[in-house]
Amino acid sequence: MLRNYMTTAWRNLTRNKLYSILNISGLAIGMAVAMLISFWVWDELHFNRYHHNHAKLAQLMRTYRGNDGALTTEQASCIPVAAVLRNQYRGDFKNVAAASWNFGHVLAVADKRIGASGLWAEASFPEMFSFKMRAGNINALNDPSAVLLSASLAQSLFGNETAIGKTIRFDNKDDFRVAGVYEDLPRNTTFYETRLLLPWKKYITTSEWIRKAVADWDEQSFQVFAELVEGADMNAVSRKIEQVVMAHKAIKKEQEQAGLFPMDRWHLYSEFENGRSVGGAIRFVYLFSVIGVFVLLLAGINFMNLSTARSEQRAKEVGVRKTIGSGRVQLIRQFLAESVLTTFFSFLLAVLLVLLAMPLFNALADKQLLFPRHSIGFWVAAVGFMMITGLVSGTYPAFYLSRFRPVKVLKGRFMEGKAASLPRKVLVVLQFSFSIALIIGSMIVFKQIRYAKDRPVNYRKEGLITVQMNTPDLYGHYDALRNELLATGAVANMAASSSPTIDVFSFSNRFEWSGKAPDLLPTFGIIGVTADFGSTIGWSIKEGRNFFGNVPADTLSVILNEAAVKQIGGTEQMVGRELRHNDRVYTVVGVVKDMVMTSPYAPPVPTVFMNNPDWANVITVAIKQGAPLHTALGKIEAVFKKYNPHAPFDYAFNDEIYARKFAVERRIGRLSALFTALAVFISCLGVFGLAAFTAEQRKKEVSLRKVMGASVYQLWRLLSAEFFLLVLIACFIAIPFAWYYLHQWLQQYAYRTNLPFWIFLLSGAGALLLTIFTVSFQAIKTALTSPAKALRSE
């Protein structure tokens, strides 16, 4: 019986090639999109699951009252809290480890020099995060002269030789012994870019400020990670340690709470509001999950529409089969068998499409997804998915076609008036409603990105390069280095600072000023700069002046940005006012326009610029406008090589670093545009199939009208009007729906674009034009057909 069903199904597929191709290709594209999205969602939901103890791992967070009066939560912690958690709460924590942030370093072996990012961490860190060792000892960081390398970094440094026991030169100032090599972490982990782990015992001796920070409860410049004991409740322990920092602060002006942020939430729920985790990347998981489901539904709708549209051709078959004894159940099985067979072919094509599209999709999504061809679970899920899709897609046609009464069918009166086509019309409206909403959404995403990119940054964007001072060779030669760079003729200026132009690394809430409310503890970004910083980056002075060069008294001068002025408040002139910080009194000598230094979507950070070259660890070079870039970089590299011969010339263009700040939104926009295009294509496939059916169904009517004198335009309008009306209805449904949800989405950005009416109008008009174009091919083809050819059977 099953063989008979499949044989009949195959004959029907091959007999109606156009409909079969449309059905199979439409379903295949829908399935391929659903598969790609499911791989992406799975990867996102399993972020950090590489670490064996991920459910018990957490990062210590601090929550305090921010500049705007709301609670602010951040990752930065102080060093001494790690020892207190480890010793006084040993019943709750199995391991606690302090760590630095990821920084770039220069590693040298003989004449080979490589730049790599790594962090300093306490000895328990690798075991806490279940780093998988290829060789060596996972606890080796107890030795202040030991280092752990990733497998790829070890390969780059030593080739196929054994790395264990070898010595590497670190930042041209220290020698470390390779004590272990660990497996590279996958991309969907927080520490993916960490290529080496360095000993904490050595780190706390590297500079005076870090030595002081070991016992300073106010120096919040580090990270602290914890692993709970088996069976401990994360929320209960988090509440238990809320006051662990405040209990040890000598001056309790600032109220601060500590808390644990579970590792399983780091990636998807990284946004905080008033001290609570409120979301983050999880919104994109929901978004693409909905898109995947709807794209698959669009393909299913196409299948149902095309199957029911062919009911006239299949109706007589149903009537004859019922007359000779076929029951309704047998007919339902037959039509479901056809649906499942179509779905099977669609699935095979979908798998091929996914394999071909995977490299492009990975590039767009910035992922390393692999097709799970060896996963039994995937294939079981895929077969189940295919069967469910086939049965669901074929259910309506099966029950619709099998209910025809033989007497009416064989007399040619099986249709039940306009109601027979109503389900198809509803489904077409649903298809285009979703497609139009996606078009609008994609356009708004790109408009928001463009809006943020066009935001005035108030400093020179092009021609600035940043060079990290990651070896001691660059320190102490500032004037000589600057003079030689200027002498090349390719450099307009050079400056050094403690943060690059596109970020703020340090913050402080220890500023005091006359008239400041006693309970106010605002946080300011703080950047130490050389006197040439402003003229190098081209900031805009609003009041006052730049720093003077080589004037010792100017070391107690500061320049504020507009956001800092607003934070300080007051109606008096800012230039000339005094600020106190760490028992030193500074004078405000200038105010600059707000610069976009952090997120281009966020308000500017209140920032204080101090004339303090001793803090500088970043060099900014301004290339002369009009200078050939390749030639200029060659000359700049030669100067840096002279003063820093033991390190590669690693530089970054500031405008490129700034452009990376749009990476997430840009990826979401590209993926949305891709899925939108596919959704629209699937919808157009369905309309094309329905137009072909309608043209075939009304061929004799069109021929008669043509004989009676109707023009091609009149016949085209006759065949296209219904589809035009359906898409117009879809516009009226999609536009308010899209406006509401896009309005909600834009609220997460402090700097956001508007929702102009022309985008909604253009999206609707585009959908209408696509529909007309799709339908016109069949309509004009039918209108140009010779009437004699269509009427000769009469």
ChimeraX attribute file (.defattr): number of C-alpha atoms within 10 A of each C-alpha:
attribute: neighborCount
match mode: 1-to-1
recipient: residues
	/A:1	8
	/A:2	10
	/A:3	9
	/A:4	11
	/A:5	18
	/A:6	17
	/A:7	14
	/A:8	15
	/A:9	21
	/A:10	15
	/A:11	11
	/A:12	14
	/A:13	19
	/A:14	12
	/A:15	11
	/A:16	11
	/A:17	11
	/A:18	13
	/A:19	22
	/A:20	18
	/A:21	17
	/A:22	20
	/A:23	29
	/A:24	25
	/A:25	22
	/A:26	30
	/A:27	33
	/A:28	28
	/A:29	25
	/A:30	27
	/A:31	31
	/A:32	26
	/A:33	25
	/A:34	25
	/A:35	19
	/A:36	21
	/A:37	22
	/A:38	17
	/A:39	16
	/A:40	21
	/A:41	18
	/A:42	13
	/A:43	17
	/A:44	19
	/A:45	17
	/A:46	14
	/A:47	22
	/A:48	26
	/A:49	15
	/A:50	16
	/A:51	18
	/A:52	15
	/A:53	16
	/A:54	18
	/A:55	16
	/A:56	21
	/A:57	25
	/A:58	23
	/A:59	22
	/A:60	24
	/A:61	21
	/A:62	22
	/A:63	21
	/A:64	19
	/A:65	20
	/A:66	16
	/A:67	17
	/A:68	10
	/A:69	12
	/A:70	12
	/A:71	16
	/A:72	18
	/A:73	23
	/A:74	15
	/A:75	15
	/A:76	19
	/A:77	25
	/A:78	22
	/A:79	26
	/A:80	19
	/A:81	21
	/A:82	20
	/A:83	13
	/A:84	15
	/A:85	20
	/A:86	17
	/A:87	11
	/A:88	11
	/A:89	14
	/A:90	14
	/A:91	12
	/A:92	21
	/A:93	20
	/A:94	17
	/A:95	19
	/A:96	27
	/A:97	23
	/A:98	25
	/A:99	24
	/A:100	19
	/A:101	15
	/A:102	17
	/A:103	13
	/A:104	18
	/A:105	21
	/A:106	20
	/A:107	24
	/A:108	21
	/A:109	14
	/A:110	9
	/A:111	6
	/A:112	13
	/A:113	19
	/A:114	15
	/A:115	17
	/A:116	16
	/A:117	16
	/A:118	21
	/A:119	20
	/A:120	23
	/A:121	25
	/A:122	23
	/A:123	24
	/A:124	20
	/A:125	24
	/A:126	20
	/A:127	16
	/A:128	22
	/A:129	19
	/A:130	15
	/A:131	19
	/A:132	18
	/A:133	19
	/A:134	14
	/A:135	16
	/A:136	16
	/A:137	14
	/A:138	22
	/A:139	17
	/A:140	20
	/A:141	26
	/A:142	17
	/A:143	17
	/A:144	16
	/A:145	18
	/A:146	21
	/A:147	24
	/A:148	30
	/A:149	25
	/A:150	24
	/A:151	21
	/A:152	14
	/A:153	20
	/A:154	22
	/A:155	15
	/A:156	13
	/A:157	20
	/A:158	13
	/A:159	11
	/A:160	9
	/A:161	10
	/A:162	13
	/A:163	22
	/A:164	18
	/A:165	13
	/A:166	13
	/A:167	18
	/A:168	21
	/A:169	17
	/A:170	17
	/A:171	21
	/A:172	19
	/A:173	10
	/A:174	10
	/A:175	16
	/A:176	20
	/A:177	18
	/A:178	21
	/A:179	23
	/A:180	26
	/A:181	28
	/A:182	25
	/A:183	15
	/A:184	20
	/A:185	20
	/A:186	15
	/A:187	16
	/A:188	19
	/A:189	17
	/A:190	14
	/A:191	16
	/A:192	12
	/A:193	16
	/A:194	19
	/A:195	24
	/A:196	22
	/A:197	26
	/A:198	25
	/A:199	23
	/A:200	21
	/A:201	17
	/A:202	17
	/A:203	18
	/A:204	17
	/A:205	13
	/A:206	10
	/A:207	9
	/A:208	9
	/A:209	12
	/A:210	17
	/A:211	13
	/A:212	12
	/A:213	18
	/A:214	15
	/A:215	13
	/A:216	17
	/A:217	17
	/A:218	20
	/A:219	19
	/A:220	18
	/A:221	18
	/A:222	16
	/A:223	20
	/A:224	26
	/A:225	25
	/A:226	28
	/A:227	26
	/A:228	22
	/A:229	16
	/A:230	10
	/A:231	8
	/A:232	14
	/A:233	12
	/A:234	21
	/A:235	12
	/A:236	11
	/A:237	16
	/A:238	19
	/A:239	13
	/A:240	14
	/A:241	16
	/A:242	18
	/A:243	15
	/A:244	17
	/A:245	20
	/A:246	18
	/A:247	9
	/A:248	15
	/A:249	13
	/A:250	9
	/A:251	8
	/A:252	10
	/A:253	12
	/A:254	15
	/A:255	13
	/A:256	18
	/A:257	20
	/A:258	22
	/A:259	23
	/A:260	22
	/A:261	23
	/A:262	21
	/A:263	24
	/A:264	18
	/A:265	18
	/A:266	19
	/A:267	20
	/A:268	20
	/A:269	19
	/A:270	16
	/A:271	16
	/A:272	16
	/A:273	12
	/A:274	15
	/A:275	19
	/A:276	14
	/A:277	16
	/A:278	13
	/A:279	15
	/A:280	16
	/A:281	16
	/A:282	17
	/A:283	13
	/A:284	14
	/A:285	19
	/A:286	12
	/A:287	13
	/A:288	20
	/A:289	17
	/A:290	14
	/A:291	21
	/A:292	23
	/A:293	16
	/A:294	20
	/A:295	30
	/A:296	25
	/A:297	22
	/A:298	27
	/A:299	29
	/A:300	25
	/A:301	25
	/A:302	29
	/A:303	29
	/A:304	25
	/A:305	26
	/A:306	24
	/A:307	24
	/A:308	23
	/A:309	22
	/A:310	19
	/A:311	18
	/A:312	16
	/A:313	11
	/A:314	16
	/A:315	23
	/A:316	19
	/A:317	16
	/A:318	24
	/A:319	23
	/A:320	15
	/A:321	16
	/A:322	19
	/A:323	14
	/A:324	8
	/A:325	9
	/A:326	13
	/A:327	13
	/A:328	18
	/A:329	11
	/A:330	16
	/A:331	20
	/A:332	21
	/A:333	17
	/A:334	21
	/A:335	25
	/A:336	24
	/A:337	25
	/A:338	25
	/A:339	26
	/A:340	23
	/A:341	21
	/A:342	24
	/A:343	29
	/A:344	20
	/A:345	16
	/A:346	25
	/A:347	26
	/A:348	14
	/A:349	19
	/A:350	25
	/A:351	17
	/A:352	13
	/A:353	17
	/A:354	21
	/A:355	14
	/A:356	11
	/A:357	14
	/A:358	17
	/A:359	15
	/A:360	11
	/A:361	20
	/A:362	15
	/A:363	11
	/A:364	16
	/A:365	18
	/A:366	13
	/A:367	17
	/A:368	15
	/A:369	18
	/A:370	11
	/A:371	14
	/A:372	11
	/A:373	9
	/A:374	8
	/A:375	10
	/A:376	10
	/A:377	10
	/A:378	14
	/A:379	13
	/A:380	11
	/A:381	12
	/A:382	14
	/A:383	13
	/A:384	12
	/A:385	15
	/A:386	20
	/A:387	17
	/A:388	14
	/A:389	23
	/A:390	25
	/A:391	19
	/A:392	17
	/A:393	25
	/A:394	27
	/A:395	17
	/A:396	20
	/A:397	23
	/A:398	25
	/A:399	17
	/A:400	15
	/A:401	23
	/A:402	23
	/A:403	14
	/A:404	19
	/A:405	16
	/A:406	20
	/A:407	14
	/A:408	14
	/A:409	19
	/A:410	16
	/A:411	10
	/A:412	12
	/A:413	12
	/A:414	19
	/A:415	15
	/A:416	8
	/A:417	9
	/A:418	7
	/A:419	10
	/A:420	14
	/A:421	14
	/A:422	11
	/A:423	14
	/A:424	19
	/A:425	18
	/A:426	14
	/A:427	17
	/A:428	24
	/A:429	23
	/A:430	23
	/A:431	27
	/A:432	29
	/A:433	25
	/A:434	25
	/A:435	30
	/A:436	30
	/A:437	25
	/A:438	23
	/A:439	25
	/A:440	23
	/A:441	23
	/A:442	21
	/A:443	17
	/A:444	23
	/A:445	22
	/A:446	18
	/A:447	18
	/A:448	22
	/A:449	19
	/A:450	14
	/A:451	16
	/A:452	20
	/A:453	16
	/A:454	10
	/A:455	13
	/A:456	12
	/A:457	17
	/A:458	17
	/A:459	19
	/A:460	17
	/A:461	19
	/A:462	14
	/A:463	19
	/A:464	23
	/A:465	22
	/A:466	21
	/A:467	18
	/A:468	21
	/A:469	19
	/A:470	22
	/A:471	17
	/A:472	12
	/A:473	18
	/A:474	19
	/A:475	15
	/A:476	10
	/A:477	10
	/A:478	15
	/A:479	11
	/A:480	12
	/A:481	18
	/A:482	18
	/A:483	13
	/A:484	15
	/A:485	24
	/A:486	19
	/A:487	12
	/A:488	14
	/A:489	14
	/A:490	22
	/A:491	24
	/A:492	19
	/A:493	20
	/A:494	25
	/A:495	24
	/A:496	29
	/A:497	25
	/A:498	24
	/A:499	23
	/A:500	22
	/A:501	25
	/A:502	20
	/A:503	17
	/A:504	17
	/A:505	13
	/A:506	15
	/A:507	18
	/A:508	18
	/A:509	17
	/A:510	15
	/A:511	19
	/A:512	20
	/A:513	14
	/A:514	11
	/A:515	9
	/A:516	13
	/A:517	9
	/A:518	8
	/A:519	9
	/A:520	15
	/A:521	21
	/A:522	20
	/A:523	20
	/A:524	22
	/A:525	18
	/A:526	21
	/A:527	24
	/A:528	22
	/A:529	27
	/A:530	26
	/A:531	23
	/A:532	19
	/A:533	24
	/A:534	20
	/A:535	19
	/A:536	20
	/A:537	22
	/A:538	14
	/A:539	18
	/A:540	18
	/A:541	19
	/A:542	13
	/A:543	16
	/A:544	15
	/A:545	15
	/A:546	22
	/A:547	24
	/A:548	15
	/A:549	12
	/A:550	10
	/A:551	9
	/A:552	10
	/A:553	8
	/A:554	18
	/A:555	19
	/A:556	17
	/A:557	23
	/A:558	26
	/A:559	28
	/A:560	26
	/A:561	22
	/A:562	19
	/A:563	21
	/A:564	22
	/A:565	18
	/A:566	12
	/A:567	16
	/A:568	19
	/A:569	12
	/A:570	12
	/A:571	7
	/A:572	8
	/A:573	9
	/A:574	20
	/A:575	17
	/A:576	15
	/A:577	13
	/A:578	18
	/A:579	20
	/A:580	14
	/A:581	14
	/A:582	9
	/A:583	10
	/A:584	9
	/A:585	14
	/A:586	20
	/A:587	18
	/A:588	21
	/A:589	21
	/A:590	21
	/A:591	25
	/A:592	23
	/A:593	17
	/A:594	24
	/A:595	24
	/A:596	21
	/A:597	21
	/A:598	17
	/A:599	16
	/A:600	25
	/A:601	20
	/A:602	15
	/A:603	16
	/A:604	17
	/A:605	25
	/A:606	23
	/A:607	26
	/A:608	23
	/A:609	25
	/A:610	25
	/A:611	26
	/A:612	20
	/A:613	18
	/A:614	14
	/A:615	16
	/A:616	20
	/A:617	20
	/A:618	19
	/A:619	24
	/A:620	25
	/A:621	27
	/A:622	23
	/A:623	25
	/A:624	17
	/A:625	12
	/A:626	8
	/A:627	15
	/A:628	11
	/A:629	14
	/A:630	8
	/A:631	11
	/A:632	17
	/A:633	17
	/A:634	11
	/A:635	19
	/A:636	20
	/A:637	17
	/A:638	15
	/A:639	18
	/A:640	20
	/A:641	15
	/A:642	12
	/A:643	16
	/A:644	20
	/A:645	14
	/A:646	19
	/A:647	22
	/A:648	17
	/A:649	17
	/A:650	16
	/A:651	15
	/A:652	13
	/A:653	16
	/A:654	20
	/A:655	16
	/A:656	13
	/A:657	15
	/A:658	20
	/A:659	12
	/A:660	11
	/A:661	16
	/A:662	17
	/A:663	14
	/A:664	13
	/A:665	15
	/A:666	20
	/A:667	15
	/A:668	19
	/A:669	22
	/A:670	18
	/A:671	18
	/A:672	22
	/A:673	19
	/A:674	16
	/A:675	24
	/A:676	23
	/A:677	16
	/A:678	18
	/A:679	31
	/A:680	24
	/A:681	16
	/A:682	29
	/A:683	27
	/A:684	24
	/A:685	20
	/A:686	28
	/A:687	23
	/A:688	22
	/A:689	25
	/A:690	25
	/A:691	23
	/A:692	22
	/A:693	17
	/A:694	19
	/A:695	22
	/A:696	16
	/A:697	15
	/A:698	14
	/A:699	20
	/A:700	19
	/A:701	16
	/A:702	27
	/A:703	23
	/A:704	16
	/A:705	16
	/A:706	19
	/A:707	13
	/A:708	9
	/A:709	10
	/A:710	14
	/A:711	14
	/A:712	17
	/A:713	11
	/A:714	15
	/A:715	20
	/A:716	22
	/A:717	16
	/A:718	13
	/A:719	22
	/A:720	23
	/A:721	12
	/A:722	13
	/A:723	20
	/A:724	18
	/A:725	14
	/A:726	20
	/A:727	26
	/A:728	19
	/A:729	16
	/A:730	25
	/A:731	26
	/A:732	13
	/A:733	18
	/A:734	23
	/A:735	21
	/A:736	13
	/A:737	14
	/A:738	20
	/A:739	19
	/A:740	10
	/A:741	12
	/A:742	18
	/A:743	14
	/A:744	10
	/A:745	13
	/A:746	17
	/A:747	11
	/A:748	11
	/A:749	14
	/A:750	11
	/A:751	17
	/A:752	17
	/A:753	18
	/A:754	13
	/A:755	16
	/A:756	10
	/A:757	10
	/A:758	9
	/A:759	17
	/A:760	24
	/A:761	13
	/A:762	14
	/A:763	21
	/A:764	26
	/A:765	16
	/A:766	14
	/A:767	23
	/A:768	22
	/A:769	14
	/A:770	16
	/A:771	22
	/A:772	21
	/A:773	15
	/A:774	19
	/A:775	26
	/A:776	19
	/A:777	14
	/A:778	23
	/A:779	27
	/A:780	18
	/A:781	13
	/A:782	25
	/A:783	25
	/A:784	16
	/A:785	14
	/A:786	12
	/A:787	19
	/A:788	13
	/A:789	11
	/A:790	17
	/A:791	13
	/A:792	8
	/A:793	6
	/A:794	6
